[in-house]
Amino acid sequence: MAKKVAKEGEKEEELYEKFNCYCKTGAGDLQASISASSAKIPALQSDIETAESTAARLAGDLKQHAADRTAAEEAMKEATGIREKENAAYSKESGELKEYIAALDKAIPAIQNGMAGTGLMQLGAGVAMLRRAVNANTQITDDDRQSVISFLSGSTSTDYAPKSGEIVGILKEMNSNFGKSLSELEESEAQAAALHEELITAKMKEVKSLGSSIEKKTARVGELKMEIVQMKNELSSGQAALIEDQQFLADLEKDCEAKKAEVEERVKLRSEELVAIQETIQILNSDDALELFKKTLPSPSFVQVHAGVAQARARALAALNRAATASKGLGPSTRFITLALNGQKVDFTKVIKMIDDMVILLKTEQADDDSKKEYCASQIDKAEDKVKELSKTASDLETSIDERKAQIAQLSDELKALNAGIVALDKSVEEATLQRKSENEEYKELMSSNSAAKELLQFAKARLNKFYNPQVALNQGGKQMSLLAKASLQRRMSSFKDAPDPPPATWGAYQKKSQESTGVVSMINLLIRDLDKEIAEAEKQEEMSQKEYENLMSDSAAKRAKDLKAIKVKQSSKANSEELVTSETSDLSSTKKEFMATSQFLSDLHAECDWLMQNFDLRKSARAEEMDNLKAAKAVLSGADFSLLQKK
């Protein structure tokens, strides 16, 4: 019996060592986690405050940048409006000055060649321009102005030579004044244009710089907001985890202390039991005990009666000992029954009552073990299923997070490519616009030159027809000539008007070169047709180029709108993916914490239930055997002859 009690103690000590190891390891891990969380939470709070302060400052900067950019754009718009007005005034004034100078350049040689008074009327609109020039010039005296106006009106036909020389001097002075005014005006215009260009360039750089700052700071604000959300989620999770760890550590320490006290109590009780057993063995095996037993043997007359009682007592004690062996030690109730049977005066009625109570207690303990086994099996199954489920959920979340991060990276690359494409498209549109402007300017210059050449050829053709074929010239007389053709004609006519009288006739009548003139006219017609053909081709080419340019602009605008829409969609998708990553990361953290808590709960269940589950059948069979032995002892005691005992 002592050996069995000692063996049972060794087994319980082994189980307690495992439990104590779990207490130390679990407490150390929890304390490390609590220390890490306690250090991390203040740092996270500080980081959140810093990020929020930075985001607020950047928001203020963005507001100021937007206002500065709007002000710069308004300044450019206002400066451009002023520049356009100044340029319009310059164009008007310089145009007038150029017309005055051109009129003077034509009139001065004409006057020097002897054209005066009504002869100047052949200049046509040039005379009116001269009058405007004279009235516009503020640097000549009123007398000079009146002299020139009178000269142009033809009121001074006498004293031609001195008067024309004075007029020429006045006109040259006017021409010089107009030239200086034009030079000063052009210089002023160039300075104003350069100043405007510098202002626009500076403002464009400012707008570009502000736009770049707005873009970068907007992106940074978005990143900060995302970081703040993540840090707040992490802070909430960290605080919750800290509270859970602290509570779990407190429960663990409480359970470990309770288990330690229970083990100490069991060790103390087992030690007392072993001491009692050893002392009992020594007492019963001593020489004095043996001598005493000899002296106390019953007399021969009562041998049969005492033998029957002793036999019943021995059989009951044997049954109780078997019960003690089955339950691995005597419990308090069993000890009381054994003590009662070992007494000299035995009341079997009380012993039977004690046996009945002991049987009821054993049944209650067995019912408790059955309930505890069912609870352990159910809870362990549930905990294991939950651990598997949480493990799969965590794995699925990790896979989803990795996939979403890959999707975010792909969307970032696609957005970068789309933005680069839009920049390249804008550059191509700008280059195409510049090329179109250049081509249009070349076309206008070509059309202007060809039109002037065509008019000049037609004028030359008309002049030849006027001499060689007057009827044709008369039919074409209604056509208008350009200013350039008229000016050329006036220069040529002036040379004929002032030519000296022809010399005396020395040869026969003059013969017109009609046949040769016909060839020249044909050549002129051929040149005019070539010019018409070139003009038609240029117009067709210009129309095709303009149409291609418009198609390019339309296609570019459509592609740009499509790319911008795609950027908006991808940005929205990226933002959603990032939000989902944040949410799933938080879910993953919570799932892992729940997984750890559930694993710890499962470990606690195993620590609490493994011994019972492993020894359940043994305990049940031992308890059943103990109840059978108790019932057997009761049956033995119930069949004893009490009448003999009463006679004694």
GUTI-937123 format. One record per residue (C-alpha): z, x, y. Coordinates in nm, 4 decimals. Example, Ala and Ser with C-alpha at 12.3 -4.5 7.8 and 13.67 -1.06 7.14 Angstrom:
GUTI-937123
       up     east    north
   0.7800   1.2300  -0.4500
   0.7140   1.3670  -0.1060
end
This chain:
GUTI-937123
       up     east    north
   0.0000   0.0000   0.0000
   0.0836   0.2856   0.2403
  -0.2481   0.4490   0.1631
  -0.4349   0.1305   0.2467
  -0.2506   0.0930   0.5783
  -0.3240   0.4591   0.6665
  -0.6930   0.4199   0.5776
  -0.7173   0.1073   0.7889
  -0.5618   0.3008   1.0802
  -0.8186   0.5816   1.0464
  -1.1053   0.3328   1.0568
  -0.9678   0.1569   1.3672
  -0.9149   0.4953   1.5358
  -1.2812   0.5838   1.4733
  -1.3945   0.2526   1.6223
  -1.1710   0.3037   1.9259
  -1.3089   0.6529   1.9863
  -1.6606   0.5073   2.0060
  -1.5426   0.2342   2.2429
  -1.3552   0.4865   2.4585
  -1.6685   0.7038   2.4776
  -1.8622   0.4010   2.5955
  -1.5968   0.3325   2.8612
  -1.6119   0.6876   2.9973
  -1.9934   0.7099   2.9944
  -2.0479   0.3644   3.1427
  -1.7869   0.4198   3.4140
  -1.9433   0.7556   3.5083
  -2.2917   0.6079   3.5306
  -2.1711   0.3117   3.7364
  -1.9721   0.5377   3.9703
  -2.2785   0.7584   4.0257
  -2.4906   0.4500   4.0983
  -2.2272   0.3162   4.3411
  -2.2083   0.6521   4.5220
  -2.5871   0.6694   4.5536
  -2.6068   0.3103   4.6835
  -2.3189   0.3675   4.9266
  -2.5005   0.6693   5.0718
  -2.8439   0.5030   5.0732
  -2.7502   0.1749   5.2474
  -2.6398   0.3320   5.5842
  -2.9512   0.5509   5.5801
  -3.1703   0.2450   5.5232
  -2.9976   0.0568   5.8054
  -3.0553   0.3519   6.0389
  -3.4216   0.3774   5.9317
  -3.4698   0.0021   5.9924
  -3.3199   0.0263   6.3415
  -3.5383   0.3288   6.4213
  -3.8527   0.1563   6.2903
  -3.7792  -0.1638   6.4836
  -3.7184   0.0357   6.8031
  -4.0427   0.2278   6.7520
  -4.2353  -0.0947   6.6832
  -4.0962  -0.2549   7.0013
  -4.1901   0.0515   7.2053
  -4.5412   0.0568   7.0590
  -4.5798  -0.3166   7.1324
  -4.4949  -0.2460   7.4965
  -4.7432   0.0419   7.4998
  -5.0137  -0.1838   7.3529
  -4.9536  -0.4453   7.6210
  -4.9787  -0.1813   7.8954
  -5.2888  -0.0238   7.7364
  -5.4586  -0.3638   7.7179
  -5.3797  -0.4274   8.0855
  -5.5049  -0.0794   8.1819
  -5.8264  -0.1265   7.9831
  -5.8883  -0.4662   8.1452
  -5.8266  -0.3125   8.4895
  -6.0679  -0.0264   8.4114
  -6.3369  -0.2685   8.2932
  -6.2895  -0.4823   8.6057
  -6.3128  -0.1694   8.8200
  -6.6407  -0.0715   8.6475
  -6.7746  -0.4220   8.6942
  -6.6794  -0.4247   9.0622
  -6.8196  -0.0733   9.1187
  -7.1444  -0.1705   8.9427
  -7.1766  -0.4807   9.1641
  -7.1244  -0.2726   9.4792
  -7.3699  -0.0104   9.3515
  -7.6340  -0.2749   9.2834
  -7.5946  -0.4125   9.6356
  -7.6149  -0.0633   9.7822
  -7.9213   0.0157   9.5713
  -8.0867  -0.3108   9.6754
  -8.0229  -0.2257  10.0413
  -8.1524   0.1258   9.9808
  -8.4651  -0.0033   9.8057
  -8.5372  -0.2409  10.0897
  -8.4766   0.0138  10.3653
  -8.6535   0.3027  10.1862
  -8.9436   0.0718  10.1053
  -8.9834  -0.0140  10.4707
  -8.9588   0.3510  10.5730
  -9.2169   0.4504  10.3124
  -9.4486   0.1751  10.4329
  -9.4020   0.2940  10.7931
  -9.4723   0.6548  10.6923
  -9.7748   0.5535  10.4863
  -9.9124   0.3492  10.7774
  -9.8522   0.6382  11.0176
 -10.0117   0.8875  10.7756
 -10.3264   0.6734  10.7792
 -10.3246   0.5890  11.1493
 -10.2672   0.9402  11.2908
 -10.5809   1.0983  11.1343
 -10.7818   0.7901  11.2316
 -10.6744   0.8189  11.5941
 -10.7333   1.1930  11.5908
 -11.0877   1.1288  11.4610
 -11.1580   0.9057  11.7558
 -11.0623   0.5605  11.6379
 -10.8902   0.3632  11.9120
 -10.8191   0.0111  12.0290
 -11.0125  -0.2454  11.8388
 -11.1441   0.0248  11.6075
 -10.8007   0.0400  11.4523
 -10.8401  -0.3218  11.3516
 -11.0465  -0.1960  11.0623
 -10.7207  -0.0726  10.9125
 -10.6355  -0.4369  10.8478
 -10.2705  -0.4854  10.7513
 -10.2004  -0.1249  10.8511
 -10.2035  -0.2193  11.2218
  -9.9381  -0.4856  11.1699
  -9.7316  -0.2300  10.9770
  -9.7712   0.0149  11.2716
  -9.6435  -0.2482  11.5110
  -9.3425  -0.3107  11.2861
  -9.2834   0.0643  11.2690
  -9.2965   0.0970  11.6466
  -9.0523  -0.1918  11.6937
  -8.8217  -0.0573  11.4206
  -8.8020   0.2965  11.5637
  -8.5000   0.3201  11.7973
  -8.5498   0.6858  11.8856
  -8.8517   0.6432  12.1195
  -8.8341   0.5119  12.4730
  -8.9397   0.1651  12.5721
  -9.2332   0.3094  12.7701
  -9.3586   0.4962  12.4662
  -9.3145   0.1857  12.2529
  -9.5092  -0.0231  12.5061
  -9.7831   0.2402  12.5275
  -9.8296   0.2462  12.1506
  -9.8298  -0.1347  12.1254
 -10.0858  -0.1569  12.4057
 -10.2968   0.1105  12.2382
 -10.2874  -0.0756  11.9105
 -10.3834  -0.3977  12.0911
 -10.6910  -0.2242  12.2373
 -10.6000  -0.2836  12.6022
 -10.6633   0.0804  12.7072
 -11.0280   0.1427  12.6370
 -11.0696   0.3863  12.9290
 -10.9318   0.7342  12.9525
 -10.9596   0.7557  12.5764
 -10.8969   1.1244  12.5135
 -10.5709   1.1759  12.7063
 -10.4329   0.8405  12.5991
 -10.5054   0.8964  12.2298
 -10.3479   1.2401  12.2415
 -10.0282   1.0920  12.3880
 -10.0302   0.8170  12.1305
 -10.0786   1.0673  11.8480
  -9.7804   1.2647  11.9726
  -9.5643   0.9561  11.9827
  -9.6763   0.8522  11.6357
  -9.6128   1.1987  11.4960
  -9.2653   1.1936  11.6458
  -9.2103   0.8509  11.4893
  -9.3426   0.9809  11.1574
  -9.1048   1.2764  11.1749
  -8.8108   1.0484  11.2600
  -8.8973   0.8133  10.9768
  -8.9274   1.1091  10.7370
  -8.5857   1.2397  10.8368
  -8.4334   0.8935  10.8063
  -8.5927   0.8554  10.4618
  -8.4634   1.1967  10.3512
  -8.1136   1.1158  10.4765
  -8.1292   0.7743  10.3110
  -8.2462   0.9230   9.9795
  -7.9780   1.1917   9.9967
  -7.7136   0.9289  10.0679
  -7.8464   0.7148   9.7803
  -7.8418   1.0122   9.5443
  -7.4822   1.0925   9.6421
  -7.3788   0.7289   9.6000
  -7.5526   0.7112   9.2590
  -7.3896   1.0370   9.1464
  -7.0494   0.9174   9.2653
  -7.1006   0.5847   9.0842
  -7.2097   0.7674   8.7689
  -6.8990   0.9877   8.7828
  -6.6787   0.6833   8.8338
  -6.8415   0.4917   8.5463
  -6.8209   0.7992   8.3191
  -6.4534   0.8474   8.4000
  -6.3774   0.4775   8.3484
  -6.5756   0.4727   8.0220
  -6.3735   0.7694   7.8985
  -6.0558   0.5909   8.0056
  -6.1625   0.2680   7.8289
  -6.2583   0.4626   7.5176
  -5.9304   0.6544   7.5206
  -5.7323   0.3328   7.5720
  -5.9293   0.1601   7.2962
  -5.8577   0.4489   7.0590
  -5.4883   0.4386   7.1521
  -5.4787   0.0602   7.1042
  -5.6449   0.0886   6.7638
  -5.4129   0.3665   6.6451
  -5.0967   0.2034   6.7795
  -5.1973  -0.1382   6.6421
  -5.2407   0.0196   6.2992
  -4.9069   0.1992   6.3379
  -4.7313  -0.1251   6.4405
  -4.8718  -0.2945   6.1290
  -4.7515  -0.0054   5.9126
  -4.4078  -0.0164   6.0749
  -4.3758  -0.3917   6.0197
  -4.4674  -0.3453   5.6541
  -4.2187  -0.0572   5.6230
  -3.9466  -0.2675   5.7906
  -4.0059  -0.5538   5.5441
  -3.9980  -0.3107   5.2529
  -3.6818  -0.1394   5.3804
  -3.5092  -0.4757   5.4390
  -3.6011  -0.5861   5.0864
  -3.4779  -0.2529   4.9550
  -3.1581  -0.2882   5.1623
  -3.0925  -0.6391   5.0261
  -3.1591  -0.5233   4.6710
  -2.9396  -0.2153   4.7232
  -2.6516  -0.4214   4.8621
  -2.6788  -0.6720   4.5771
  -2.6952  -0.3893   4.3223
  -2.3925  -0.2209   4.4836
  -2.1885  -0.5416   4.4592
  -2.2970  -0.5946   4.0972
  -2.2146  -0.2341   4.0049
  -1.8723  -0.2534   4.1715
  -1.7916  -0.5814   3.9935
  -1.9186  -0.4498   3.6618
  -1.7148  -0.1293   3.7031
  -1.4009  -0.3312   3.7784
  -1.4600  -0.5501   3.4698
  -1.5303  -0.2434   3.2574
  -1.2111  -0.0689   3.3676
  -1.0138  -0.3880   3.3041
  -1.1624  -0.4319   2.9546
  -1.1109  -0.0661   2.8689
  -0.7470  -0.0753   2.9806
  -0.6891  -0.3943   2.7824
  -0.8481  -0.2418   2.4744
  -0.6414   0.0747   2.5184
  -0.3202  -0.1274   2.5377
  -0.4238  -0.3264   2.2324
  -0.4955  -0.0082   2.0345
  -0.1639   0.1429   2.1357
   0.0146  -0.1718   2.0236
  -0.1712  -0.1736   1.6899
  -0.0968   0.1969   1.6322
   0.2696   0.1399   1.7095
   0.2851  -0.1612   1.4754
   0.1053   0.0262   1.1963
   0.3364   0.3252   1.2375
   0.6388   0.0995   1.2084
   0.4867  -0.0616   0.8988
   0.4263   0.2767   0.7351
   0.7801   0.3891   0.8170
   0.9206   0.0661   0.6676
   0.7137   0.1088   0.3512
   0.8171   0.4723   0.3081
   1.1830   0.3960   0.3718
   1.1695   0.1029   0.1261
   1.0218   0.3286  -0.1405
   1.2939   0.5890  -0.0838
   1.5670   0.3266  -0.0953
   1.4442   0.1671  -0.4174
   1.3851   0.5010  -0.5913
   1.7261   0.6551  -0.5065
   1.9917   0.7169  -0.7817
   2.2470   0.4965  -0.6085
   2.0032   0.2060  -0.6075
   1.9380   0.2476  -0.9771
   2.3141   0.2540  -1.0583
   2.3662  -0.0511  -0.8398
   2.0873  -0.2408  -1.0139
   2.2543  -0.1647  -1.3513
   2.5900  -0.2974  -1.2332
   2.4421  -0.6137  -1.0937
   2.2546  -0.7209  -1.4081
   2.3516  -1.0749  -1.5228
   2.5894  -1.1417  -1.8216
   2.4431  -1.2351  -2.1635
   2.5362  -1.6032  -2.1310
   2.3173  -1.6510  -1.8395
   2.0382  -1.4157  -1.9422
   1.7921  -1.6919  -2.0150
   1.8560  -1.8744  -1.6875
   1.8483  -1.5600  -1.4768
   1.5450  -1.4390  -1.6640
   1.3587  -1.7624  -1.5736
   1.4506  -1.7393  -1.2070
   1.3770  -1.3693  -1.1967
   1.0462  -1.4293  -1.3687
   0.9484  -1.6986  -1.1157
   1.0554  -1.4740  -0.8292
   0.8629  -1.1807  -0.9773
   0.5531  -1.3894  -1.0276
   0.5738  -1.5239  -0.6717
   0.6267  -1.1727  -0.5319
   0.3297  -1.0488  -0.7364
   0.1156  -1.3245  -0.5899
   0.2381  -1.2349  -0.2421
   0.1670  -0.8662  -0.3032
  -0.1847  -0.9516  -0.4147
  -0.2236  -1.1530  -0.0953
  -0.0953  -0.8555   0.1057
  -0.3398  -0.6276  -0.0732
  -0.6274  -0.8651  -0.0002
  -0.5346  -0.8841   0.3720
  -0.4736  -0.5079   0.3917
  -0.1104  -0.5302   0.4832
   0.1709  -0.7809   0.5125
   0.1706  -1.0032   0.8128
   0.4933  -1.1240   0.9757
   0.4877  -1.4568   0.7894
   0.4217  -1.2890   0.4544
   0.7072  -1.0463   0.5191
   0.9402  -1.3385   0.5873
   0.8381  -1.5026   0.2555
   0.8825  -1.1745   0.0669
   1.2178  -1.1194   0.2342
   1.3252  -1.4703   0.1358
   1.2263  -1.4144  -0.2287
   1.4033  -1.0788  -0.2375
   1.7316  -1.2368  -0.1244
   2.0077  -1.3177  -0.3644
   2.0244  -1.6790  -0.2599
   1.6729  -1.8208  -0.2573
   1.5803  -2.1659  -0.1206
   1.2407  -2.2242  -0.2771
   1.1804  -2.5314  -0.0579
   1.1793  -2.3169   0.2570
   0.9634  -2.0543   0.0896
   0.7083  -2.3172  -0.0125
   0.7065  -2.4463   0.3462
   0.6442  -2.0948   0.4713
   0.3605  -2.0530   0.2204
   0.2012  -2.3785   0.3400
   0.2241  -2.2630   0.7031
   0.0740  -1.9278   0.6026
  -0.2207  -2.1006   0.4311
  -0.2807  -2.3139   0.7425
  -0.2718  -1.9990   0.9600
  -0.5215  -1.8220   0.7334
  -0.7558  -2.1219   0.7510
  -0.7274  -2.1241   1.1315
  -0.8053  -1.7504   1.1478
  -1.1044  -1.8023   0.9170
  -1.2286  -2.0866   1.1386
  -1.1898  -1.8578   1.4435
  -1.3854  -1.5828   1.2653
  -1.6585  -1.8323   1.1714
  -1.6844  -1.9505   1.5327
  -1.6788  -1.5928   1.6644
  -1.9486  -1.4867   1.4188
  -2.1695  -1.7802   1.5185
  -2.1128  -1.7014   1.8897
  -2.1896  -1.3304   1.8383
  -2.5061  -1.3982   1.6378
  -2.6312  -1.6506   1.8946
  -2.5488  -1.4362   2.1994
  -2.6924  -1.1179   2.0459
  -3.0172  -1.2984   1.9581
  -3.0424  -1.4424   2.3084
  -2.9611  -1.1075   2.4698
  -3.2138  -0.9218   2.2521
  -3.4813  -1.1829   2.3299
  -3.4033  -1.1547   2.7018
  -3.4188  -0.7740   2.6879
  -3.7610  -0.7935   2.5236
  -3.8770  -1.0537   2.7761
  -3.7514  -0.8487   3.0733
  -3.9090  -0.5331   2.9313
  -4.2448  -0.7111   2.8991
  -4.2090  -0.8596   3.2502
  -4.1341  -0.5156   3.3961
  -4.4317  -0.3665   3.2129
  -4.6588  -0.6464   3.3373
  -4.5324  -0.5999   3.6946
  -4.5917  -0.2240   3.6808
  -4.9434  -0.2816   3.5499
  -5.0095  -0.5418   3.8204
  -4.8735  -0.3120   4.0945
  -5.0936  -0.0242   3.9752
  -5.3988  -0.2519   3.9652
  -5.3267  -0.3882   4.3131
  -5.2745  -0.0383   4.4530
  -5.6097   0.0636   4.3060
  -5.7639  -0.2499   4.4598
  -5.6072  -0.1646   4.7987
  -5.7486   0.1889   4.7794
  -6.0922   0.0497   4.6926
  -6.0734  -0.2008   4.9797
  -5.9717   0.0805   5.2177
  -6.2751   0.2839   5.1112
  -6.5019  -0.0199   5.1510
  -6.3585  -0.0972   5.4962
  -6.4097   0.2644   5.5980
  -6.7706   0.2494   5.4775
  -6.8323  -0.0819   5.6596
  -6.6860   0.0500   5.9861
  -6.8937   0.3666   5.9552
  -7.1995   0.1482   5.8875
  -7.1344  -0.0589   6.2008
  -7.0984   0.2588   6.4098
  -7.4248   0.3931   6.2659
  -7.5935   0.0554   6.3235
  -7.4772   0.0457   6.6863
  -7.6068   0.3979   6.7364
  -7.9436   0.3046   6.5822
  -7.9636  -0.0048   6.8061
  -7.8840   0.2061   7.1111
  -8.1502   0.4623   7.0160
  -8.4026   0.1860   6.9477
  -8.3244   0.0280   7.2864
  -8.3730   0.3573   7.4677
  -8.7006   0.4152   7.2812
  -8.8166   0.0608   7.3660
  -8.7373   0.1148   7.7343
  -8.9260   0.4425   7.7298
  -9.2260   0.2825   7.5595
  -9.2203  -0.0085   7.8052
  -9.2094   0.2264   8.1019
  -9.5043   0.4200   7.9576
  -9.6894   0.0918   7.9058
  -9.6246  -0.0198   8.2630
  -9.7345   0.3157   8.3972
 -10.0470   0.3047   8.1814
 -10.1289  -0.0512   8.2897
 -10.0726   0.0372   8.6544
 -10.2958   0.3453   8.6312
 -10.5679   0.1657   8.4342
 -10.5638  -0.1325   8.6711
 -10.5908   0.0948   8.9728
 -10.8727   0.2917   8.8072
 -11.0522  -0.0285   8.7134
 -11.0282  -0.1633   9.0700
 -11.1484   0.1659   9.2080
 -11.4470   0.1664   8.9704
 -11.5271  -0.1929   9.0605
 -11.5052  -0.1024   9.4277
 -11.7369   0.1956   9.3734
 -11.9747  -0.0257   9.1783
 -11.9697  -0.2830   9.4600
 -12.0371  -0.0113   9.7146
 -12.3411   0.1100   9.5219
 -12.4671  -0.2465   9.4769
 -12.4177  -0.3096   9.8454
 -12.6621  -0.0301   9.9191
 -12.9004  -0.0479   9.6257
 -12.8673  -0.4152   9.5252
 -12.7324  -0.6207   9.8191
 -12.7785  -0.9540   9.6382
 -12.5421  -0.8523   9.3593
 -12.2944  -0.7191   9.6151
 -12.3123  -1.0506   9.8020
 -12.2306  -1.2453   9.4835
 -11.9300  -1.0223   9.4245
 -11.8138  -1.0257   9.7885
 -11.5481  -1.2896   9.7267
 -11.3423  -1.0594   9.5035
 -11.0232  -0.9078   9.6486
 -10.9673  -0.5345   9.6530
 -10.6398  -0.3633   9.6025
 -10.4666  -0.1760   9.8778
 -10.5629   0.1554   9.7177
 -10.9311   0.0559   9.6984
 -10.9279  -0.0723  10.0563
 -10.7658   0.2463  10.1815
 -11.0280   0.4560   9.9981
 -11.3073   0.2402  10.1419
 -11.1674   0.2686  10.4937
 -11.1541   0.6458  10.4662
 -11.5158   0.6583  10.3513
 -11.6350   0.4067  10.6142
 -11.4685   0.6016  10.8946
 -11.6825   0.9017  10.8122
 -12.0017   0.6928  10.8367
 -11.8960   0.5226  11.1608
 -11.8380   0.8438  11.3507
 -12.1421   1.0281  11.2135
 -12.3915   1.1604  11.4789
 -12.7336   1.0102  11.5338
 -12.9894   1.0975  11.2670
 -13.2323   1.3844  11.3445
 -13.5923   1.3147  11.4359
 -13.8114   1.2030  11.1509
 -13.9944   1.4868  10.9890
 -14.0775   1.3258  10.6566
 -14.1919   0.9927  10.5421
 -13.9821   0.6802  10.4889
 -13.6606   0.7208  10.2916
 -13.6800   0.6089   9.9289
 -13.3664   0.4611   9.7665
 -13.2694   0.6013   9.4298
 -13.2537   0.2593   9.2705
 -13.3227   0.3769   8.9150
 -13.0608   0.6493   8.9331
 -12.8131   0.4067   9.0846
 -12.8743   0.1746   8.7894
 -12.7665   0.4520   8.5500
 -12.4578   0.5248   8.7560
 -12.3667   0.1548   8.7650
 -12.4155   0.1347   8.3875
 -12.1898   0.4329   8.3447
 -11.9303   0.2691   8.5700
 -11.9582  -0.0520   8.3634
 -11.9078   0.1544   8.0483
 -11.5966   0.3119   8.1982
 -11.4679  -0.0320   8.3029
 -11.5242  -0.1636   7.9495
 -11.3382   0.1367   7.8086
 -11.0540   0.0667   8.0475
 -11.0532  -0.3024   7.9478
 -11.0465  -0.2015   7.5833
 -10.7634   0.0429   7.6419
 -10.5728  -0.2199   7.8419
 -10.6198  -0.4776   7.5630
 -10.5051  -0.2289   7.2981
 -10.2073  -0.1316   7.5108
 -10.1123  -0.4977   7.5603
 -10.1448  -0.5639   7.1880
  -9.9435  -0.2545   7.1031
  -9.6784  -0.3511   7.3594
  -9.6609  -0.7024   7.2159
  -9.6243  -0.5666   6.8604
  -9.3633  -0.3115   6.9681
  -9.1670  -0.5768   7.1561
  -9.1826  -0.8127   6.8578
  -9.0690  -0.5369   6.6201
  -8.7870  -0.4502   6.8588
  -8.6777  -0.8139   6.8808
  -8.6885  -0.8440   6.5001
  -8.4856  -0.5232   6.4714
  -8.2295  -0.6552   6.7199
  -8.2091  -0.9877   6.5353
  -8.1718  -0.8194   6.1949
  -7.9182  -0.5727   6.3347
  -7.7155  -0.8527   6.4944
  -7.7209  -1.0495   6.1680
  -7.6181  -0.7428   5.9654
  -7.3443  -0.6568   6.2147
  -7.2082  -1.0133   6.2025
  -7.2234  -1.0062   5.8230
  -7.0432  -0.6684   5.8097
  -6.7788  -0.7877   6.0570
  -6.7224  -1.0975   5.8447
  -6.6984  -0.8790   5.5344
  -6.4484  -0.6530   5.7161
  -6.2393  -0.9544   5.8116
  -6.2433  -1.0847   5.4529
  -6.1585  -0.7433   5.3065
  -5.8823  -0.6863   5.5618
  -5.7343  -1.0240   5.4702
  -5.7657  -0.9398   5.0990
  -5.6069  -0.6003   5.1572
  -5.3182  -0.7547   5.3535
  -5.2628  -1.0115   5.0761
  -5.2706  -0.7373   4.8125
  -5.0231  -0.5261   5.0102
  -4.7952  -0.8272   5.0499
  -4.8189  -0.8962   4.6759
  -4.7436  -0.5293   4.6001
  -4.4333  -0.5519   4.8182
  -4.3257  -0.8761   4.6502
  -4.3974  -0.7481   4.2993
  -4.2172  -0.4196   4.3758
  -3.9123  -0.6199   4.4789
  -3.9480  -0.8356   4.1650
  -3.9823  -0.5199   3.9535
  -3.6639  -0.3743   4.1042
  -3.4770  -0.7004   4.0408
  -3.6192  -0.7209   3.6874
  -3.5094  -0.3644   3.6095
  -3.1592  -0.4352   3.7394
  -3.1434  -0.7531   3.5321
  -3.2774  -0.5548   3.2333
  -3.0012  -0.2958   3.2766
  -2.7356  -0.5668   3.3154
  -2.8627  -0.7526   3.0086
  -2.8774  -0.4275   2.8088
  -2.5200  -0.3544   2.9145
  -2.4164  -0.7070   2.8136
  -2.5875  -0.6585   2.4757
  -2.4041  -0.3272   2.4330
  -2.0761  -0.5011   2.5157
  -2.1582  -0.7710   2.2621
  -2.2216  -0.5081   1.9952
  -1.8958  -0.3331   2.0842
  -1.7123  -0.6638   2.0600
  -1.8920  -0.8144   1.7618
  -2.0241  -0.5343   1.5390
  -1.6910  -0.4749   1.3643
  -1.6478  -0.8468   1.2965
  -2.0098  -0.8897   1.1808
  -1.9901  -0.5880   0.9520
  -1.6526  -0.6846   0.7983
  -1.6898  -1.0622   0.8104
  -1.7662  -1.1104   0.4419
  -1.4931  -0.8663   0.3446
  -1.2391  -1.0355   0.5706
  -1.3441  -1.3792   0.4458
  -1.3170  -1.2866   0.0792
  -0.9842  -1.1083   0.1408
  -0.8503  -1.4074   0.3317
  -0.9718  -1.6444   0.0550
  -0.8054  -1.4246  -0.2090
  -0.4868  -1.4172  -0.0012
  -0.4873  -1.7987   0.0236
  -0.5443  -1.8245  -0.3533
  -0.2527  -1.5911  -0.4211
  -0.0344  -1.7827  -0.1780
  -0.1264  -2.1054  -0.3511
  -0.0524  -1.9409  -0.6843
   0.2891  -1.8307  -0.5584
   0.3523  -2.1832  -0.4340
   0.2549  -2.3227  -0.7743
   0.4911  -2.0804  -0.9464
   0.7764  -2.1690  -0.7139
   0.7045  -2.5397  -0.7411
   0.7412  -2.5173  -1.1234
   1.0873  -2.3431  -1.1228
   1.3961  -2.5116  -1.2765
   1.6361  -2.5685  -0.9875
   1.9000  -2.7392  -1.1968
   2.0016  -2.4152  -1.3672
   2.0321  -2.2437  -1.0378
   2.2593  -2.5164  -0.9115
   2.4904  -2.4832  -1.2202
   2.5304  -2.1168  -1.1551
end
